[in-house]
């Protein structure tokens, strides 16, 4: 009936949004609705029924296990207009998908601070995806979607101190994500640095009272972030089309069951450090290199065109001793140069997917330097 009414908009007024009643009633008081109004309402009606139909279609796709149907419509409703997009000359709006249950930037509640920007939302998503990975108290500090510090600890305060120590300069103006409640002790520390956003499952009353003094700081309350992951697809836009893929939710179930191609096997401490490093590397833009101990990042190299440059940048960013740390690489090493670079820095173990035609060259380099290496067989490109 709504579509029929919209189709006959020349003579029929159709309303699907409660906010439109006042406009229609006002025009009716003056003799009847204007044609331009009826066209605008018809536009909204078609959008409304289109979203409704797409939700039903996607329900049947899910029920039948059809991941990539012949035609697809992605339902979303506008949540807010943005001040601008990625840059001030770009217009932007934020749309959210209905029926999303997983804790996300779409479902989070803003407790205080300025309106979220386009870039804030992108960074919040990146931050949340990383902190969801950890069962221990964890803190991630994100800048331009890349971690500039990530750590776990016995408390969120301990984890924050470790994460901030990795790269305090880059943390300025960043996003802090916490996978536990923010308490007064952590709030005191957060208040001492300029941050754009802090996100967490909850904030204590004492923490909110402390952070209220920073009027522009956005606080995002996420609720429970341990409730599992939705089976939605990852969407990337290209001009004239979209790409759909599974979300990268791969996890290593048992790192000690992975292939060790080198002569030396990793120690227990190295296994724990590589387990942590591999999780972080998954969330760093490719080419990604991460140096870590078992509970914190020491250096992060992101988004370089060559892997050895990422290795060098990660080392240059390190504020702590690299000797005895491990390296994680999101993809295979095309040459041995990154291994030689790591050896010069004192790295003792490396985790990477393997699979290069030069794997033997890479393994030989690791053996020459006494480095233990683990191959995951899984790549984590992030573009």
Secondary structure, DSSP 8 states (H G I E B T S, - for coil): -HHHHHHTTTT------GGGHHHHHHHHHTTS--HHHHHHHHHHHHHHHHHHHHHHHHHHHHHHT-SS-SS-----EEEEE-S-SSSTTS--EEEE-TT--S--TTT-EEEESS---HHHHHHHHHHHHHHTT-SSEEEEEEETTEEEEEEEESSHHHHHHHHHHH-HHHHTTEEEEESS-B-HHHHHHHTTS-EEEEEES-B-HHHHHHHTTSTT-EEEE---S-S-----EEEEEETTEEEEEE------S-GGGSB--SSS---HHHHHHHHHHHHHHTTS-SS-EEEE-SSBEEEEE-S-SSHHHHHHHHHHH--S--TT-EEEESS--SSSHHHHHHHHTT--EEEE----TTHHHHHHHHHHHT-EEEE-S------
